Amino acid sequence: MKRFGILRNTDKDKKGTFTKRLAKYLQSKGAECIISDDGSNIPQDVECFIVLGGDGTLLRAAKKVVDSGIPLFGINLGTLGYLAEVDRNGALKAMDCLLNDQYLIEKRMMLQGTIVHNGEVIARDIALNDVVIVRQGHLRVVNFMNNVNDTYLNSYKADGIILSTATGSTGYSLSAGGPIVSPEAEVLLMTPISPHTLNTRSIVFQGSDRISVEIGQGNTVGIAEANVSFDGDAYISVGTGDKIIVERAGKQTKILKISDISFLEILRKKMAGT
């Protein structure tokens, strides 16, 4: 690789010191390098987007570059993260691997979420980690009626529902008690948020399944209200009768991997805090 774009999180590298250091190193090796805070000025003929920040930064970058098919490489400038393979200390060594084409490309499944109101599509977006439906306003539970491939599955009375990919299994879904899944698996996870029953658990579906979640009636008032987010962004309000349809997107995120460390080893280190 010889042409790089650098997407930085200005909150994690406020003065741009680390970003400039990285760009200078790449240029000293004969590479082209363009720095951007939002990706708007980076040409589409770069071979790799280097993302500086945390998991959230990489998730936002994934949406911006997914149509180009350009792979991402994350450098974690924050604390705990699963998507970025290296931190500041390993950044220059990682650049050598990219420059010498010593890497593998992992293709990660993405989700497409479609919001339907009165039979009409009002919004559609994609997500690498998850689509989250969560109650809005006062402390009232919401009744979520769930169908899989047009067949009724169950109902949850809960604060919300997380629909995630395997990549997203180490994100919000994990915090809500969901399982950890190897990121290359093509599955779809459904995890309730604070369910109001004792026997409610996460469910793992095939990646080809299509899940429809309908917002039911409120318990104390007729209309229930909720918000839908895609990778923690693009909040959209929905209410009783609205449906959120989640399925595998026709696009994938490409993530560069430079080491042969297994997912289990990475997981062990992350959970041990090392």
Phi, psi and omega in degrees: 000140180225354181234118187234146167246139179246120175255119184246151173267113185292340177284332182269338178222070191303317182268356180075015184298311181292321180300314180294324178296317180294315180297318179297321179295315179297318180294328178292341178263009177088012182267155172270142185212127179237130182259139178213148175269340182227000177084358187289332184257012181266123180295154184279003179261010175290156183266344183201140170259117175269121186253119181255117180158224177238196180299322180298320179297318181291324178297318178294321179296322181302319179294322185290327188250000187300324181290335181279338182075010181281132182287157180250146171228120185263137172241118187280118176255005181253222182254249182283129178205148182250338186276324180276131186279329184233164174249191182305318187294332182258010188294313184292321176297321178295323178297323177299320179297316180294318180298327182262013178058037178257079183201164172240155177250120174263133177257120184255133177297142175241162178251147169246129178246132180238129180255126184243126179235123182052039176082359181243141177286122181251344180198151176208138180206172179239162181209142174273321182269296188199159168248123186243131176245119186224147182303153181242141173083224188294167184285072177239136177287159179242143176266114180256121179257120192248131176237143177238121182053044177068016176243131182298133178254297183192182174231141175245133164258110189202174175283340180177180177223138175250125174248113189230160171275177173297322177301319181281357182293340178264010179258232183301322181302319179297318180297333181268008177096010180283165181282158173267130183235140177305130191297340180275351179290140179261085180226167177233124183255139172244118182233121177286150176257119180046060179293149183261035171220154185277340187255016181273128182227167174294153176232137179252126181246165173294151179296339181274354181287155180240119185250132177242126178245121178254136178281120182274187178291149175287159182285318184252342176229161185293324186254125173263147181234145181211168175241144176245131178232153180240110185053040177074016183225172174055059181292131181231131181278137176225165181214184182310131180094341178286150180239141175243115183256123184238132181207172179295132178284160177278005182239156177231152172264132178260126180238130180279140178233127185251349181243163178260019177291131183287161177300323180295323178292318177298317180298317180299316181293318181296316184285339176272352180077022180253000000 
